[in-house]
Amino acid sequence: MLHFELVTPARLVRSEDVYMVVVPGSEGEEGVLEGHAPYMTTMRNGALKIYRTENAAPEEIQVEGGFAELGRDGLTVLAEHVAEG
């Protein structure tokens, strides 16, 4: 499982283990799974897609701006704004 955190300047929105996250990167969508090579990207406004399990339908959260960083501890998405639900 991939450890995933979604953070805004105001609060921690999510912290959970998931199967995959698709990030709306500035160069296009990037699917991130456990074991993915470390990377960092700026994000465009769009839908962050969270897959809890391999065959699950994605949960979408609209994000505005920010960046995503994948490191040893998992994927951290720092969004300027998040529109949930």
C-alpha positions in Angstrom: 0.0 0.0 0.0 1.0 3.6 -0.7 0.9 6.1 2.2 -0.9 9.2 1.0 -1.3 12.6 2.6 -3.3 15.5 1.3 -2.5 18.8 3.0 -3.6 22.5 2.6 -2.1 25.5 4.2 -5.0 25.3 6.8 -5.1 21.6 7.7 -4.3 17.9 7.0 -7.2 16.8 4.8 -6.3 13.1 4.4 -3.7 10.6 5.8 -4.3 7.0 4.7 -2.9 4.0 3.0 -4.2 3.6 -0.6 -3.6 1.5 -3.7 -2.9 4.3 -6.1 -3.3 8.1 -6.5 -3.5 9.9 -9.9 -2.1 13.4 -9.6 -3.1 16.2 -12.0 0.5 17.2 -12.7 1.5 20.3 -14.7 2.9 17.9 -17.4 -0.1 15.6 -17.4 -1.7 13.0 -15.1 0.7 10.8 -13.1 -0.4 7.5 -11.6 1.5 6.8 -8.4 1.7 3.3 -6.9 3.8 1.9 -4.0 7.4 1.4 -5.3 7.2 4.3 -7.8 10.5 6.1 -8.2 10.8 9.3 -6.1 9.5 12.4 -7.9 8.1 15.9 -7.5 5.7 17.8 -9.7 3.8 21.0 -9.6 0.0 20.5 -10.0 -2.6 22.1 -12.2 -6.1 22.6 -11.1 -8.0 19.3 -11.5 -9.1 16.1 -10.0 -6.9 14.1 -7.6 -8.1 10.4 -8.1 -7.7 8.1 -5.1 -8.0 4.3 -5.6 -8.4 2.6 -2.2 -7.9 -0.9 -3.7 -6.7 -2.2 -7.1 -10.2 -2.6 -8.6 -12.0 0.2 -6.8 -13.7 3.1 -8.5 -11.7 6.3 -7.8 -12.7 8.9 -5.3 -12.1 12.3 -6.9 -11.1 15.4 -4.9 -10.8 18.7 -6.8 -7.5 20.5 -6.0 -6.2 23.9 -7.0 -2.5 24.5 -7.4 0.3 23.2 -5.2 2.7 20.3 -5.7 3.1 16.6 -5.1 6.2 14.9 -3.7 6.8 11.2 -3.6 9.6 10.1 -1.2 10.5 7.2 1.1 7.6 8.0 3.4 4.9 8.0 0.6 3.1 10.6 -1.5 2.4 14.0 -0.1 0.1 16.4 -2.0 0.3 20.0 -0.9 -2.6 21.8 -2.5 -3.4 25.5 -2.3 -7.1 24.7 -2.0 -9.2 21.5 -1.8 -12.9 21.2 -2.7 -14.3 18.1 -1.0 -17.5 16.3 -1.7 
